[in-house]
Amino acid sequence: MHRSRHVWLPVLFAIVGAISLRAQLPFYTDDPSVTDRGKWHFEFFNEFDKLQSSQNQNTANFKLNF
């Protein structure tokens, strides 16, 4: 009986821990009031990722608002 408690106790903690975990959306805002009326707003960002072995991925994104 003592041996089975050692097996079930980690399983119980894993289940309770998985139930209580919560996640949120990434910090992404799409707020149209950021750009003043009649003005231009340009955003540019570049993401460089190192993939498996010697592969790389470079992603460039931009947004232009008026």
PDB file of N, CA, C and O in Angstrom:
ATOM      1  N   MET A   1       0.816  -1.193   0.000  1.00  0.00           N
ATOM      2  CA  MET A   1       0.000   0.000   0.000  1.00  0.00           C
ATOM      3  C   MET A   1       0.862   1.260   0.000  1.00  0.00           C
ATOM      4  O   MET A   1       0.557   2.232  -0.691  1.00  0.00           O
ATOM      5  N   HIS A   2       1.935   1.232   0.777  1.00  0.00           N
ATOM      6  CA  HIS A   2       2.825   2.381   0.847  1.00  0.00           C
ATOM      7  C   HIS A   2       3.475   2.651  -0.514  1.00  0.00           C
ATOM      8  O   HIS A   2       3.704   3.806  -0.871  1.00  0.00           O
ATOM      9  N   ARG A   3       3.765   1.611  -1.258  1.00  0.00           N
ATOM     10  CA  ARG A   3       4.392   1.749  -2.565  1.00  0.00           C
ATOM     11  C   ARG A   3       3.423   2.369  -3.579  1.00  0.00           C
ATOM     12  O   ARG A   3       3.842   3.170  -4.414  1.00  0.00           O
ATOM     13  N   SER A   4       2.161   2.016  -3.519  1.00  0.00           N
ATOM     14  CA  SER A   4       1.200   2.565  -4.484  1.00  0.00           C
ATOM     15  C   SER A   4       0.962   4.062  -4.245  1.00  0.00           C
ATOM     16  O   SER A   4       0.612   4.783  -5.180  1.00  0.00           O
ATOM     17  N   ARG A   5       1.144   4.531  -3.023  1.00  0.00           N
ATOM     18  CA  ARG A   5       0.980   5.956  -2.744  1.00  0.00           C
ATOM     19  C   ARG A   5       2.073   6.754  -3.455  1.00  0.00           C
ATOM     20  O   ARG A   5       1.827   7.867  -3.920  1.00  0.00           O
ATOM     21  N   HIS A   6       3.262   6.197  -3.542  1.00  0.00           N
ATOM     22  CA  HIS A   6       4.351   6.872  -4.238  1.00  0.00           C
ATOM     23  C   HIS A   6       4.090   6.962  -5.732  1.00  0.00           C
ATOM     24  O   HIS A   6       4.619   7.851  -6.398  1.00  0.00           O
ATOM     25  N   VAL A   7       3.298   6.072  -6.257  1.00  0.00           N
ATOM     26  CA  VAL A   7       2.966   6.104  -7.684  1.00  0.00           C
ATOM     27  C   VAL A   7       1.839   7.090  -7.945  1.00  0.00           C
ATOM     28  O   VAL A   7       1.907   7.858  -8.904  1.00  0.00           O
ATOM     29  N   TRP A   8       0.820   7.087  -7.126  1.00  0.00           N
ATOM     30  CA  TRP A   8      -0.359   7.907  -7.368  1.00  0.00           C
ATOM     31  C   TRP A   8      -0.194   9.361  -6.948  1.00  0.00           C
ATOM     32  O   TRP A   8      -0.861  10.237  -7.498  1.00  0.00           O
ATOM     33  N   LEU A   9       0.665   9.631  -5.999  1.00  0.00           N
ATOM     34  CA  LEU A   9       0.842  11.002  -5.533  1.00  0.00           C
ATOM     35  C   LEU A   9       1.383  11.924  -6.635  1.00  0.00           C
ATOM     36  O   LEU A   9       0.834  13.013  -6.802  1.00  0.00           O
ATOM     37  N   PRO A  10       2.421  11.560  -7.395  1.00  0.00           N
ATOM     38  CA  PRO A  10       2.854  12.422  -8.509  1.00  0.00           C
ATOM     39  C   PRO A  10       1.785  12.568  -9.598  1.00  0.00           C
ATOM     40  O   PRO A  10       1.652  13.632 -10.204  1.00  0.00           O
ATOM     41  N   VAL A  11       1.036  11.512  -9.838  1.00  0.00           N
ATOM     42  CA  VAL A  11      -0.035  11.583 -10.833  1.00  0.00           C
ATOM     43  C   VAL A  11      -1.106  12.570 -10.369  1.00  0.00           C
ATOM     44  O   VAL A  11      -1.601  13.368 -11.166  1.00  0.00           O
ATOM     45  N   LEU A  12      -1.459  12.521  -9.112  1.00  0.00           N
ATOM     46  CA  LEU A  12      -2.458  13.453  -8.558  1.00  0.00           C
ATOM     47  C   LEU A  12      -1.964  14.887  -8.656  1.00  0.00           C
ATOM     48  O   LEU A  12      -2.726  15.768  -9.053  1.00  0.00           O
ATOM     49  N   PHE A  13      -0.703  15.145  -8.304  1.00  0.00           N
ATOM     50  CA  PHE A  13      -0.154  16.504  -8.405  1.00  0.00           C
ATOM     51  C   PHE A  13      -0.128  16.986  -9.859  1.00  0.00           C
ATOM     52  O   PHE A  13      -0.371  18.164 -10.121  1.00  0.00           O
ATOM     53  N   ALA A  14       0.159  16.102 -10.788  1.00  0.00           N
ATOM     54  CA  ALA A  14       0.185  16.477 -12.206  1.00  0.00           C
ATOM     55  C   ALA A  14      -1.208  16.860 -12.692  1.00  0.00           C
ATOM     56  O   ALA A  14      -1.366  17.829 -13.433  1.00  0.00           O
ATOM     57  N   ILE A  15      -2.209  16.105 -12.278  1.00  0.00           N
ATOM     58  CA  ILE A  15      -3.586  16.400 -12.700  1.00  0.00           C
ATOM     59  C   ILE A  15      -4.059  17.708 -12.090  1.00  0.00           C
ATOM     60  O   ILE A  15      -4.624  18.547 -12.792  1.00  0.00           O
ATOM     61  N   VAL A  16      -3.840  17.895 -10.804  1.00  0.00           N
ATOM     62  CA  VAL A  16      -4.275  19.127 -10.132  1.00  0.00           C
ATOM     63  C   VAL A  16      -3.512  20.322 -10.698  1.00  0.00           C
ATOM     64  O   VAL A  16      -4.094  21.390 -10.889  1.00  0.00           O
ATOM     65  N   GLY A  17      -2.222  20.156 -10.965  1.00  0.00           N
ATOM     66  CA  GLY A  17      -1.436  21.245 -11.539  1.00  0.00           C
ATOM     67  C   GLY A  17      -1.885  21.607 -12.934  1.00  0.00           C
ATOM     68  O   GLY A  17      -1.904  22.785 -13.290  1.00  0.00           O
ATOM     69  N   ALA A  18      -2.246  20.620 -13.731  1.00  0.00           N
ATOM     70  CA  ALA A  18      -2.692  20.888 -15.099  1.00  0.00           C
ATOM     71  C   ALA A  18      -4.047  21.579 -15.113  1.00  0.00           C
ATOM     72  O   ALA A  18      -4.314  22.400 -15.991  1.00  0.00           O
ATOM     73  N   ILE A  19      -4.890  21.261 -14.166  1.00  0.00           N
ATOM     74  CA  ILE A  19      -6.207  21.893 -14.107  1.00  0.00           C
ATOM     75  C   ILE A  19      -6.079  23.357 -13.713  1.00  0.00           C
ATOM     76  O   ILE A  19      -6.813  24.200 -14.228  1.00  0.00           O
ATOM     77  N   SER A  20      -5.161  23.670 -12.811  1.00  0.00           N
ATOM     78  CA  SER A  20      -5.060  25.032 -12.310  1.00  0.00           C
ATOM     79  C   SER A  20      -4.230  25.949 -13.199  1.00  0.00           C
ATOM     80  O   SER A  20      -4.207  27.156 -12.961  1.00  0.00           O
ATOM     81  N   LEU A  21      -3.545  25.425 -14.216  1.00  0.00           N
ATOM     82  CA  LEU A  21      -2.750  26.268 -15.097  1.00  0.00           C
ATOM     83  C   LEU A  21      -3.654  27.076 -16.021  1.00  0.00           C
ATOM     84  O   LEU A  21      -4.653  26.576 -16.538  1.00  0.00           O
ATOM     85  N   ARG A  22      -3.280  28.330 -16.211  1.00  0.00           N
ATOM     86  CA  ARG A  22      -4.045  29.201 -17.099  1.00  0.00           C
ATOM     87  C   ARG A  22      -3.073  29.937 -18.000  1.00  0.00           C
ATOM     88  O   ARG A  22      -1.935  30.204 -17.615  1.00  0.00           O
ATOM     89  N   ALA A  23      -3.520  30.258 -19.184  1.00  0.00           N
ATOM     90  CA  ALA A  23      -2.671  30.978 -20.137  1.00  0.00           C
ATOM     91  C   ALA A  23      -3.415  32.206 -20.624  1.00  0.00           C
ATOM     92  O   ALA A  23      -4.637  32.296 -20.499  1.00  0.00           O
ATOM     93  N   GLN A  24      -2.683  33.138 -21.171  1.00  0.00           N
ATOM     94  CA  GLN A  24      -3.299  34.332 -21.724  1.00  0.00           C
ATOM     95  C   GLN A  24      -2.831  34.514 -23.158  1.00  0.00           C
ATOM     96  O   GLN A  24      -1.844  33.912 -23.583  1.00  0.00           O
ATOM     97  N   LEU A  25      -3.546  35.345 -23.895  1.00  0.00           N
ATOM     98  CA  LEU A  25      -3.164  35.645 -25.260  1.00  0.00           C
ATOM     99  C   LEU A  25      -1.869  36.442 -25.272  1.00  0.00           C
ATOM    100  O   LEU A  25      -1.555  37.117 -24.292  1.00  0.00           O
ATOM    101  N   PRO A  26      -1.121  36.377 -26.348  1.00  0.00           N
ATOM    102  CA  PRO A  26       0.086  37.218 -26.440  1.00  0.00           C
ATOM    103  C   PRO A  26      -0.291  38.691 -26.351  1.00  0.00           C
ATOM    104  O   PRO A  26      -1.438  39.059 -26.605  1.00  0.00           O
ATOM    105  N   PHE A  27       0.655  39.516 -25.999  1.00  0.00           N
ATOM    106  CA  PHE A  27       0.399  40.949 -25.860  1.00  0.00           C
ATOM    107  C   PHE A  27       0.312  41.577 -27.244  1.00  0.00           C
ATOM    108  O   PHE A  27       1.282  42.151 -27.740  1.00  0.00           O
ATOM    109  N   TYR A  28      -0.835  41.462 -27.848  1.00  0.00           N
ATOM    110  CA  TYR A  28      -1.076  42.011 -29.177  1.00  0.00           C
ATOM    111  C   TYR A  28      -2.275  42.944 -29.082  1.00  0.00           C
ATOM    112  O   TYR A  28      -3.360  42.539 -28.666  1.00  0.00           O
ATOM    113  N   THR A  29      -2.071  44.176 -29.465  1.00  0.00           N
ATOM    114  CA  THR A  29      -3.185  45.124 -29.422  1.00  0.00           C
ATOM    115  C   THR A  29      -3.450  45.628 -30.835  1.00  0.00           C
ATOM    116  O   THR A  29      -2.523  45.922 -31.589  1.00  0.00           O
ATOM    117  N   ASP A  30      -4.679  45.719 -31.165  1.00  0.00           N
ATOM    118  CA  ASP A  30      -5.099  46.291 -32.432  1.00  0.00           C
ATOM    119  C   ASP A  30      -6.050  47.432 -32.092  1.00  0.00           C
ATOM    120  O   ASP A  30      -7.267  47.311 -32.230  1.00  0.00           O
ATOM    121  N   ASP A  31      -5.479  48.520 -31.652  1.00  0.00           N
ATOM    122  CA  ASP A  31      -6.256  49.666 -31.176  1.00  0.00           C
ATOM    123  C   ASP A  31      -6.240  50.746 -32.250  1.00  0.00           C
ATOM    124  O   ASP A  31      -5.199  51.363 -32.476  1.00  0.00           O
ATOM    125  N   PRO A  32      -7.370  50.995 -32.922  1.00  0.00           N
ATOM    126  CA  PRO A  32      -7.374  51.976 -34.003  1.00  0.00           C
ATOM    127  C   PRO A  32      -7.164  53.409 -33.525  1.00  0.00           C
ATOM    128  O   PRO A  32      -6.870  54.280 -34.345  1.00  0.00           O
ATOM    129  N   SER A  33      -7.305  53.685 -32.233  1.00  0.00           N
ATOM    130  CA  SER A  33      -7.139  55.054 -31.763  1.00  0.00           C
ATOM    131  C   SER A  33      -5.674  55.396 -31.478  1.00  0.00           C
ATOM    132  O   SER A  33      -5.390  56.500 -31.012  1.00  0.00           O
ATOM    133  N   VAL A  34      -4.741  54.482 -31.744  1.00  0.00           N
ATOM    134  CA  VAL A  34      -3.325  54.759 -31.497  1.00  0.00           C
ATOM    135  C   VAL A  34      -2.814  55.834 -32.442  1.00  0.00           C
ATOM    136  O   VAL A  34      -2.108  56.745 -32.010  1.00  0.00           O
ATOM    137  N   THR A  35      -3.154  55.746 -33.711  1.00  0.00           N
ATOM    138  CA  THR A  35      -2.710  56.726 -34.697  1.00  0.00           C
ATOM    139  C   THR A  35      -3.661  57.912 -34.687  1.00  0.00           C
ATOM    140  O   THR A  35      -4.876  57.757 -34.809  1.00  0.00           O
ATOM    141  N   ASP A  36      -3.084  59.098 -34.541  1.00  0.00           N
ATOM    142  CA  ASP A  36      -3.918  60.303 -34.578  1.00  0.00           C
ATOM    143  C   ASP A  36      -4.563  60.466 -35.947  1.00  0.00           C
ATOM    144  O   ASP A  36      -3.999  60.073 -36.969  1.00  0.00           O
ATOM    145  N   ARG A  37      -5.737  61.044 -35.949  1.00  0.00           N
ATOM    146  CA  ARG A  37      -6.475  61.222 -37.193  1.00  0.00           C
ATOM    147  C   ARG A  37      -5.705  62.131 -38.149  1.00  0.00           C
ATOM    148  O   ARG A  37      -5.264  63.218 -37.777  1.00  0.00           O
ATOM    149  N   GLY A  38      -5.552  61.661 -39.393  1.00  0.00           N
ATOM    150  CA  GLY A  38      -4.855  62.442 -40.417  1.00  0.00           C
ATOM    151  C   GLY A  38      -3.342  62.302 -40.378  1.00  0.00           C
ATOM    152  O   GLY A  38      -2.652  63.029 -41.093  1.00  0.00           O
ATOM    153  N   LYS A  39      -2.807  61.410 -39.581  1.00  0.00           N
ATOM    154  CA  LYS A  39      -1.356  61.211 -39.485  1.00  0.00           C
ATOM    155  C   LYS A  39      -1.001  59.800 -39.935  1.00  0.00           C
ATOM    156  O   LYS A  39      -1.831  58.891 -39.883  1.00  0.00           O
ATOM    157  N   TRP A  40       0.220  59.631 -40.371  1.00  0.00           N
ATOM    158  CA  TRP A  40       0.731  58.328 -40.780  1.00  0.00           C
ATOM    159  C   TRP A  40       1.462  57.679 -39.616  1.00  0.00           C
ATOM    160  O   TRP A  40       2.121  58.353 -38.825  1.00  0.00           O
ATOM    161  N   HIS A  41       1.334  56.356 -39.524  1.00  0.00           N
ATOM    162  CA  HIS A  41       2.051  55.588 -38.499  1.00  0.00           C
ATOM    163  C   HIS A  41       2.568  54.321 -39.158  1.00  0.00           C
ATOM    164  O   HIS A  41       1.803  53.558 -39.749  1.00  0.00           O
ATOM    165  N   PHE A  42       3.880  54.101 -39.051  1.00  0.00           N
ATOM    166  CA  PHE A  42       4.528  52.943 -39.672  1.00  0.00           C
ATOM    167  C   PHE A  42       5.192  52.111 -38.592  1.00  0.00           C
ATOM    168  O   PHE A  42       5.934  52.640 -37.765  1.00  0.00           O
ATOM    169  N   GLU A  43       4.927  50.799 -38.593  1.00  0.00           N
ATOM    170  CA  GLU A  43       5.558  49.862 -37.668  1.00  0.00           C
ATOM    171  C   GLU A  43       6.246  48.778 -38.489  1.00  0.00           C
ATOM    172  O   GLU A  43       5.711  48.288 -39.483  1.00  0.00           O
ATOM    173  N   PHE A  44       7.441  48.422 -38.048  1.00  0.00           N
ATOM    174  CA  PHE A  44       8.198  47.363 -38.709  1.00  0.00           C
ATOM    175  C   PHE A  44       8.862  46.513 -37.637  1.00  0.00           C
ATOM    176  O   PHE A  44       9.452  47.038 -36.693  1.00  0.00           O
ATOM    177  N   PHE A  45       8.764  45.200 -37.786  1.00  0.00           N
ATOM    178  CA  PHE A  45       9.508  44.322 -36.888  1.00  0.00           C
ATOM    179  C   PHE A  45      10.012  43.116 -37.647  1.00  0.00           C
ATOM    180  O   PHE A  45       9.409  42.663 -38.620  1.00  0.00           O
ATOM    181  N   ASN A  46      11.130  42.613 -37.175  1.00  0.00           N
ATOM    182  CA  ASN A  46      11.825  41.515 -37.830  1.00  0.00           C
ATOM    183  C   ASN A  46      12.055  40.417 -36.798  1.00  0.00           C
ATOM    184  O   ASN A  46      12.504  40.690 -35.685  1.00  0.00           O
ATOM    185  N   GLU A  47      11.751  39.187 -37.165  1.00  0.00           N
ATOM    186  CA  GLU A  47      11.939  38.045 -36.272  1.00  0.00           C
ATOM    187  C   GLU A  47      12.878  37.052 -36.940  1.00  0.00           C
ATOM    188  O   GLU A  47      12.637  36.594 -38.057  1.00  0.00           O
ATOM    189  N   PHE A  48      13.946  36.734 -36.236  1.00  0.00           N
ATOM    190  CA  PHE A  48      14.935  35.794 -36.751  1.00  0.00           C
ATOM    191  C   PHE A  48      14.938  34.583 -35.842  1.00  0.00           C
ATOM    192  O   PHE A  48      15.176  34.706 -34.640  1.00  0.00           O
ATOM    193  N   ASP A  49      14.671  33.401 -36.411  1.00  0.00           N
ATOM    194  CA  ASP A  49      14.589  32.165 -35.635  1.00  0.00           C
ATOM    195  C   ASP A  49      15.655  31.183 -36.088  1.00  0.00           C
ATOM    196  O   ASP A  49      15.909  31.015 -37.281  1.00  0.00           O
ATOM    197  N   LYS A  50      16.268  30.543 -35.115  1.00  0.00           N
ATOM    198  CA  LYS A  50      17.226  29.470 -35.382  1.00  0.00           C
ATOM    199  C   LYS A  50      16.457  28.166 -35.299  1.00  0.00           C
ATOM    200  O   LYS A  50      15.925  27.824 -34.243  1.00  0.00           O
ATOM    201  N   LEU A  51      16.393  27.438 -36.399  1.00  0.00           N
ATOM    202  CA  LEU A  51      15.653  26.191 -36.464  1.00  0.00           C
ATOM    203  C   LEU A  51      16.590  25.016 -36.260  1.00  0.00           C
ATOM    204  O   LEU A  51      17.764  25.191 -35.935  1.00  0.00           O
ATOM    205  N   GLN A  52      16.067  23.832 -36.453  1.00  0.00           N
ATOM    206  CA  GLN A  52      16.876  22.629 -36.287  1.00  0.00           C
ATOM    207  C   GLN A  52      18.064  22.636 -37.240  1.00  0.00           C
ATOM    208  O   GLN A  52      18.006  23.202 -38.332  1.00  0.00           O
ATOM    209  N   SER A  53      19.117  22.009 -36.811  1.00  0.00           N
ATOM    210  CA  SER A  53      20.393  21.907 -37.535  1.00  0.00           C
ATOM    211  C   SER A  53      20.880  23.298 -37.933  1.00  0.00           C
ATOM    212  O   SER A  53      21.019  24.163 -37.068  1.00  0.00           O
ATOM    213  N   SER A  54      21.140  23.531 -39.202  1.00  0.00           N
ATOM    214  CA  SER A  54      21.707  24.817 -39.626  1.00  0.00           C
ATOM    215  C   SER A  54      20.684  25.686 -40.355  1.00  0.00           C
ATOM    216  O   SER A  54      21.070  26.573 -41.116  1.00  0.00           O
ATOM    217  N   GLN A  55      19.409  25.453 -40.143  1.00  0.00           N
ATOM    218  CA  GLN A  55      18.380  26.213 -40.842  1.00  0.00           C
ATOM    219  C   GLN A  55      17.996  27.450 -40.032  1.00  0.00           C
ATOM    220  O   GLN A  55      17.989  27.422 -38.802  1.00  0.00           O
ATOM    221  N   ASN A  56      17.679  28.528 -40.737  1.00  0.00           N
ATOM    222  CA  ASN A  56      17.237  29.775 -40.121  1.00  0.00           C
ATOM    223  C   ASN A  56      15.964  30.243 -40.796  1.00  0.00           C
ATOM    224  O   ASN A  56      15.686  29.894 -41.943  1.00  0.00           O
ATOM    225  N   GLN A  57      15.198  31.035 -40.070  1.00  0.00           N
ATOM    226  CA  GLN A  57      13.981  31.622 -40.625  1.00  0.00           C
ATOM    227  C   GLN A  57      13.978  33.097 -40.262  1.00  0.00           C
ATOM    228  O   GLN A  57      14.153  33.460 -39.099  1.00  0.00           O
ATOM    229  N   ASN A  58      13.780  33.938 -41.255  1.00  0.00           N
ATOM    230  CA  ASN A  58      13.753  35.380 -41.051  1.00  0.00           C
ATOM    231  C   ASN A  58      12.400  35.894 -41.531  1.00  0.00           C
ATOM    232  O   ASN A  58      12.060  35.762 -42.706  1.00  0.00           O
ATOM    233  N   THR A  59      11.637  36.475 -40.622  1.00  0.00           N
ATOM    234  CA  THR A  59      10.310  36.970 -40.951  1.00  0.00           C
ATOM    235  C   THR A  59      10.254  38.467 -40.692  1.00  0.00           C
ATOM    236  O   THR A  59      10.510  38.920 -39.577  1.00  0.00           O
ATOM    237  N   ALA A  60       9.920  39.230 -41.718  1.00  0.00           N
ATOM    238  CA  ALA A  60       9.801  40.685 -41.589  1.00  0.00           C
ATOM    239  C   ALA A  60       8.327  41.055 -41.776  1.00  0.00           C
ATOM    240  O   ALA A  60       7.679  40.605 -42.721  1.00  0.00           O
ATOM    241  N   ASN A  61       7.813  41.876 -40.866  1.00  0.00           N
ATOM    242  CA  ASN A  61       6.422  42.320 -40.927  1.00  0.00           C
ATOM    243  C   ASN A  61       6.361  43.839 -40.788  1.00  0.00           C
ATOM    244  O   ASN A  61       7.175  44.451 -40.096  1.00  0.00           O
ATOM    245  N   PHE A  62       5.384  44.428 -41.458  1.00  0.00           N
ATOM    246  CA  PHE A  62       5.190  45.870 -41.282  1.00  0.00           C
ATOM    247  C   PHE A  62       3.704  46.182 -41.284  1.00  0.00           C
ATOM    248  O   PHE A  62       2.882  45.408 -41.774  1.00  0.00           O
ATOM    249  N   LYS A  63       3.385  47.344 -40.720  1.00  0.00           N
ATOM    250  CA  LYS A  63       2.004  47.808 -40.684  1.00  0.00           C
ATOM    251  C   LYS A  63       2.030  49.307 -40.925  1.00  0.00           C
ATOM    252  O   LYS A  63       2.828  50.020 -40.316  1.00  0.00           O
ATOM    253  N   LEU A  64       1.177  49.784 -41.794  1.00  0.00           N
ATOM    254  CA  LEU A  64       1.085  51.202 -42.117  1.00  0.00           C
ATOM    255  C   LEU A  64      -0.334  51.659 -41.831  1.00  0.00           C
ATOM    256  O   LEU A  64      -1.291  51.103 -42.369  1.00  0.00           O
ATOM    257  N   ASN A  65      -0.470  52.663 -40.992  1.00  0.00           N
ATOM    258  CA  ASN A  65      -1.784  53.193 -40.624  1.00  0.00           C
ATOM    259  C   ASN A  65      -1.886  54.654 -41.031  1.00  0.00           C
ATOM    260  O   ASN A  65      -0.892  55.381 -41.044  1.00  0.00           O
ATOM    261  N   PHE A  66      -3.094  55.070 -41.361  1.00  0.00           N
ATOM    262  CA  PHE A  66      -3.383  56.463 -41.642  1.00  0.00           C
ATOM    263  C   PHE A  66      -4.630  56.862 -40.900  1.00  0.00           C
ATOM    264  O   PHE A  66      -5.063  58.010 -40.994  1.00  0.00           O
TER     265      PHE A  66
END
